[in-house]
Amino acid sequence: MVLSPGMQEVLDAALKDADESVQRRFGMLLEAQPGAISQLQTERSARLTQADERPSPDAAVEASQTHWREVRQYLIESGIGLAARTADLYDPALRVEHVPAISTTSWLPSGPVPLENLVLQWDDNPPKARITGIEAEARPALPLRAPGHAFTRYTAAIRYLRKPALFENRHSYRLTDIEWSEGAGRMTFGLSTFFDKLDVSEVLAHESAAAELGGHLDWSYLPFRGLVSDPFDLSTRIVNPGVSTLTIRRNTADGSGTFFLLRRDPTQVTNGRHYSLLPAGEFQPASISPQSISSDLDIWRNMVREYAEEMLGQPEHDGSSGVPVDYDVWPFYRDMTAARDAGTVRPHALGVILDALSLNSSIATTTVIDDTVFDDLFRDLVATNPEGEVVFSLNNNKSIRGLPFDEETVRRLTTREPLGQTSAACLTLAWRHRKQLLD
């Protein structure tokens, strides 16, 4: 007697709870049928093998996290090229020339705005963001953390699965409004946190990386990005800008300029393995003290702190202290501000731009410093800092004078070298306004 698969399941179920005598009599019946018992054993063995091949819940968690890490690694390795291909999804009129960053006319002034003409205002009640990174469309970017449970936010996944050395959830300034007029500007800010931004921006970038790995980098495979229908609507999501500064050492003899870059270390920072302008950082209070929230709503102070940290290796004002910075007694700040007052250090704002991949924002700025003043202020210029390596030349020339601010270098960096998206946009805007900046 040959048992069909269906009959076998019925008999297995019937015999499961039968007493010993019934099972023994049925066994004797099967033994009387040639080949039946061997078939039964073979089918039972096959079913057990199939059960063994089914992944356990823990194995499913491991597979989910492994896939997340693979997409994350692809994002790190292909970020700039991926950003360029993602930028192609947007209206070409929004592109900042040929770089993978976007902006809009209302975010870009007609020319450089002296930093003293940029007014910052405070918003006690910023609008509640409609997109926060916990939407259903974000779930494919959030791996499992345990059987039956996924990470609820992208920053939690980064913290537990691939945490860089510098990864803390500090207060950040949230941009809620921006307006430019001839030679002047106004920005309005509220309070937010660093992770509020990352929980949206990193999901956007991860989604693009996963879509490209799957061979479908188009809007139909980017549902979370599709929620951000207008990337310039500051009420849709948390927009915490960084400050990207092109520092130009101006040769007073001939009016030429040089500048510096940072080669970012991916083990130290969230988005590494590329060049960025020097300095560049988040627009944040200098300490966790409530007093710093109001006193540090100042782009110049933010820039000077970044200069001290990234170019002089002074981490004292990196935001982790509970004590506000006393700018009146800080020697470096006093020297920088005195040079600014004397006109030998000239900071300008160039506008606000978005990285097309993550939609992270950056306030593009420049600081032009006369050569002798630069050499004095930065006589202790470091070769490395906690975020990476200072780049003095693309041709292994370690002169302190830096990279030439000329068309060839600007073109090379924005087309052939791995220069970050917002840094490339800032450099492009500075080159566009070079005559006004260097005269």
C-alpha positions in Angstrom: 0.0 0.0 0.0 1.4 3.4 -1.1 0.1 6.3 0.9 -0.6 9.7 -0.7 0.8 12.8 0.9 -2.6 13.9 2.0 -3.5 10.5 3.5 -0.1 10.4 5.3 -0.9 13.7 7.0 -4.3 12.5 8.0 -2.9 9.3 9.5 -0.1 11.2 11.2 -2.6 13.4 12.9 -4.9 10.5 13.9 -2.1 8.5 15.4 -0.5 11.3 17.3 -2.8 10.9 20.3 -3.7 7.2 19.8 -2.8 4.8 22.6 0.1 2.4 22.4 -2.0 -0.7 21.4 -3.6 1.2 18.4 -0.2 2.4 17.2 1.3 -1.1 17.5 -1.6 -2.7 15.5 -1.3 -0.1 12.8 2.5 -0.7 12.6 1.9 -4.4 12.1 -0.5 -3.6 9.3 2.1 -1.4 7.6 4.8 -4.0 7.9 2.6 -6.4 5.9 2.6 -4.0 3.0 5.9 -4.2 0.9 7.7 -0.8 0.7 5.1 1.2 2.5 7.1 1.7 5.7 10.2 2.8 3.8 8.1 5.3 1.9 6.7 6.6 5.1 10.1 7.0 6.7 11.4 8.8 3.6 8.5 11.3 3.5 8.8 12.0 7.2 12.6 12.6 6.8 12.0 14.9 3.9 9.5 17.0 5.9 12.0 17.2 8.8 14.7 18.4 6.4 12.5 21.1 5.0 11.7 22.2 8.6 15.4 22.4 9.4 16.0 24.6 6.3 13.4 27.2 7.5 15.3 30.1 9.1 14.8 30.6 12.8 13.5 33.9 14.0 17.0 34.8 15.2 18.4 34.0 11.8 15.8 36.3 10.2 17.0 39.1 12.4 20.6 38.5 11.5 19.8 38.4 7.8 17.8 41.7 8.1 20.7 43.4 9.9 23.2 42.0 7.4 21.2 43.4 4.5 21.0 46.8 6.2 24.7 46.9 6.7 25.3 46.0 3.1 23.1 48.9 1.9 24.8 51.2 4.4 28.2 50.2 3.1 27.1 50.8 -0.5 25.8 54.2 0.6 29.1 55.1 2.1 31.1 53.9 -0.9 28.8 55.3 -3.6 27.3 58.3 -1.9 28.5 61.1 -4.2 27.8 59.2 -7.4 24.5 58.1 -6.0 23.7 61.7 -5.0 24.3 62.7 -8.6 21.9 60.1 -9.9 19.3 61.0 -7.3 19.7 64.6 -8.2 18.6 63.7 -11.8 15.2 62.9 -10.3 14.6 66.6 -9.6 13.8 69.5 -11.9 17.2 70.5 -13.6 16.4 74.1 -12.7 16.9 73.3 -9.0 20.5 72.0 -9.5 23.4 74.2 -8.3 25.1 74.1 -11.7 26.6 70.7 -12.3 26.9 69.5 -8.7 24.6 67.0 -6.9 22.9 69.6 -4.8 19.7 71.6 -5.2 18.4 74.9 -4.1 15.8 77.4 -5.1 15.9 81.1 -6.0 14.4 82.2 -2.7 17.2 80.4 -0.9 20.1 82.0 -2.8 20.9 85.7 -2.7 22.0 87.5 -5.8 25.5 87.9 -4.4 27.6 87.3 -1.3 25.9 88.8 1.9 28.3 90.1 4.6 27.7 88.1 7.7 26.9 91.2 9.7 23.9 91.8 7.3 22.4 88.4 8.0 19.9 88.6 10.9 19.0 85.5 12.9 15.6 85.4 14.7 14.2 82.9 17.2 11.0 80.9 16.8 9.6 79.7 20.2 6.9 77.5 18.5 8.2 76.0 15.3 5.6 74.0 13.3 5.3 70.3 14.1 7.0 68.3 11.4 4.7 66.1 9.3 7.5 63.7 8.3 9.6 62.3 11.1 11.0 59.0 9.8 8.5 56.7 11.5 6.1 56.5 8.6 5.2 53.2 7.0 7.2 54.3 3.9 10.3 54.4 6.1 10.0 50.8 7.4 12.0 49.1 4.6 15.0 51.1 5.7 14.6 49.9 9.4 16.0 46.5 10.1 14.8 43.9 12.6 16.3 44.3 16.1 14.6 41.2 17.6 12.1 38.6 16.4 8.9 40.4 15.7 10.4 43.9 16.3 12.1 46.4 14.0 14.1 49.4 15.0 11.7 52.3 15.2 14.1 55.0 14.1 17.1 55.0 11.8 19.4 56.6 14.4 18.7 53.6 16.7 19.9 51.3 14.0 23.0 53.3 13.4 23.7 53.4 17.2 23.5 49.6 17.6 24.6 48.3 14.2 27.2 50.7 12.8 28.0 53.5 15.2 30.7 56.0 14.2 33.0 57.4 16.9 31.3 60.8 16.8 27.6 60.2 17.2 25.7 62.2 19.9 22.2 63.5 20.0 22.8 67.2 20.8 20.6 70.3 20.4 20.5 71.7 16.9 19.0 74.8 15.4 16.1 74.1 13.1 15.6 76.5 10.2 11.9 77.6 9.9 12.1 80.5 7.5 14.6 82.3 5.2 14.5 85.5 3.2 17.0 87.4 1.2 17.0 91.0 0.0 19.7 93.1 -1.7 22.9 92.7 0.3 21.0 91.4 3.4 19.2 88.4 4.7 17.1 87.0 7.5 16.8 83.4 8.9 14.5 82.1 11.6 15.3 79.2 13.8 13.7 77.0 16.5 15.1 74.2 18.6 15.6 70.6 17.5 18.0 67.8 17.9 20.7 66.2 15.7 18.9 62.9 15.5 15.6 64.5 14.5 17.3 65.4 11.3 19.1 62.1 10.7 15.9 60.1 11.2 14.6 61.5 8.0 17.7 62.3 6.0 19.4 59.0 6.5 16.2 57.1 5.5 16.1 59.1 2.3 19.7 58.2 1.5 19.3 54.6 2.5 16.2 54.2 0.4 18.0 55.5 -2.7 20.9 53.2 -2.1 18.6 50.2 -1.7 16.6 51.2 -4.8 19.8 51.5 -6.9 21.1 48.2 -5.6 17.9 46.6 -6.8 18.2 48.3 -10.2 15.3 50.7 -9.8 16.4 54.2 -8.8 13.2 55.9 -9.8 10.3 57.5 -8.0 8.1 54.4 -8.0 10.7 52.7 -5.7 11.2 55.7 -3.5 8.0 56.0 -1.5 9.5 57.8 1.5 11.2 60.4 -0.7 7.9 60.8 -2.4 6.4 62.0 0.9 8.7 65.1 0.7 6.9 66.5 -2.3 8.5 69.9 -1.8 12.0 69.7 -0.3 12.0 73.5 0.3 8.9 73.4 2.5 10.4 73.9 6.0 7.2 72.7 7.8 7.3 69.3 6.2 10.3 67.9 8.0 13.0 68.9 10.5 15.7 71.0 8.6 18.7 71.5 10.8 21.4 73.1 8.6 25.1 72.7 8.9 27.5 75.5 8.1 29.9 74.8 5.2 32.7 77.4 5.0 35.2 77.9 2.2 38.2 79.4 3.8 40.3 81.4 1.3 43.8 82.5 2.2 44.1 85.6 0.0 47.5 86.6 -1.3 47.5 90.4 -0.8 50.3 90.8 -3.4 48.3 89.5 -6.4 44.8 88.9 -5.2 44.9 85.1 -5.7 43.6 82.6 -3.2 44.1 79.2 -1.8 41.9 77.0 0.4 41.8 73.8 2.4 39.8 70.5 2.5 39.2 67.7 5.0 39.3 64.1 4.0 36.6 62.7 6.3 37.1 59.4 8.1 34.0 57.1 7.8 35.0 55.4 11.2 34.7 58.7 12.9 31.7 60.5 11.3 28.3 59.5 9.9 29.1 60.4 6.3 32.7 59.8 5.6 35.1 58.7 2.8 35.0 62.0 0.9 36.3 65.5 1.0 34.6 68.4 2.7 35.3 72.1 3.0 37.2 73.2 6.1 35.7 74.0 8.4 32.2 72.5 8.2 29.9 71.4 11.0 26.4 71.3 12.4 24.8 74.6 13.5 24.5 73.8 17.2 24.9 75.5 20.6 28.4 75.2 22.0 27.3 73.4 25.2 24.3 71.6 26.6 23.6 74.6 28.9 20.2 76.2 28.3 22.0 79.6 28.2 23.9 78.5 25.2 20.8 78.0 23.1 20.2 81.7 22.9 23.8 83.0 23.1 25.1 80.6 20.3 22.4 81.5 17.8 25.2 83.1 15.9 26.8 81.8 12.7 30.1 83.6 13.3 30.5 82.0 16.7 29.7 78.6 15.2 32.3 79.1 12.5 35.0 80.2 14.9 34.4 77.1 17.1 34.7 74.9 14.0 37.9 76.7 13.0 39.4 76.0 16.5 38.3 72.3 16.5 39.1 71.3 12.9 42.0 73.5 12.0 43.7 74.0 15.3 42.8 70.7 17.1 41.1 72.4 20.0 38.0 70.4 21.0 37.1 72.4 24.0 34.0 73.9 22.5 32.6 70.8 20.7 29.1 71.0 22.3 29.6 68.3 25.1 30.3 70.7 27.9 27.7 71.9 30.4 29.3 75.3 30.6 28.6 78.1 28.1 31.6 79.5 26.2 32.8 82.8 27.5 33.7 84.4 24.2 35.0 87.6 25.8 38.0 85.8 27.3 38.6 83.2 24.6 41.9 84.3 22.9 41.3 82.7 19.5 37.8 84.1 19.3 39.0 87.5 20.3 41.8 87.5 17.7 39.4 86.3 14.9 36.8 88.9 15.8 39.4 91.7 16.0 40.7 90.7 12.5 37.1 90.7 11.2 36.6 94.2 12.7 39.8 95.3 11.0 38.6 94.0 7.6 41.4 91.4 7.2 38.9 88.6 7.9 35.8 88.9 5.7 32.9 86.3 6.2 30.0 86.1 3.8 26.9 84.0 3.4 26.1 82.6 -0.1 22.8 80.9 0.5 21.2 77.7 1.7 21.6 74.4 -0.3 20.3 70.8 0.0 22.3 67.6 -0.6 20.1 65.9 -3.3 20.6 62.5 -1.7 19.8 63.1 1.9 18.1 66.5 1.6 20.4 67.7 4.4 20.7 71.5 4.3 23.8 73.7 4.7 24.3 77.4 5.0 27.0 78.1 2.4 29.6 80.6 3.7 33.1 81.9 2.8 35.8 83.5 4.9 38.5 85.4 3.0 41.5 86.0 5.2 44.6 88.1 4.2 47.7 85.9 3.9 49.7 87.4 6.8 46.7 87.4 9.1 45.9 83.8 8.2 49.5 82.7 8.8 49.4 84.2 12.2 45.9 83.0 13.3 46.6 79.5 12.0 50.3 79.1 12.8 49.4 75.9 14.6 47.4 74.4 11.8 47.0 70.7 12.4 47.4 67.8 9.8 44.6 65.7 11.3 41.6 66.2 13.6 39.0 63.9 15.1 37.0 63.9 11.9 39.8 63.2 9.4 42.9 64.5 7.6 43.5 68.1 6.5 44.2 68.3 2.8 46.7 71.0 1.8 47.1 69.8 -1.8 45.7 67.3 -4.3 49.3 66.6 -5.5 51.0 65.7 -2.2 52.4 69.1 -1.8 52.3 69.8 1.9 52.7 73.6 1.7 50.5 75.4 4.3 49.3 77.7 1.5 46.7 75.2 0.4 44.9 74.3 -2.9 44.8 77.1 -5.5 41.4 78.8 -5.8 41.3 78.7 -9.6 39.0 77.3 -12.3 41.0 74.2 -12.9 41.0 73.1 -9.2 37.3 74.0 -8.7 36.4 72.1 -11.9 38.4 69.1 -10.8 37.0 68.9 -7.3 33.4 69.3 -8.5 33.6 66.8 -11.4 36.3 64.3 -10.7 37.1 64.2 -7.0 34.9 62.9 -4.1 33.9 66.2 -2.8 30.7 66.1 -0.6 27.6 67.5 -2.2 27.0 70.6 -0.1 30.8 71.4 -0.1 30.8 71.2 -3.8 27.8 73.5 -4.0 29.4 76.0 -1.7 32.7 75.9 -3.7 30.7 76.4 -6.9 28.8 79.4 -5.5 32.0 81.0 -4.2 33.6 80.6 -7.7 30.6 82.2 -9.2 31.1 85.2 -6.9 34.9 85.2 -6.8 35.4 88.7 -8.0 33.2 90.2 -5.2 34.9 87.9 -2.6 38.5 88.6 -3.6 38.4 92.2 -4.6 
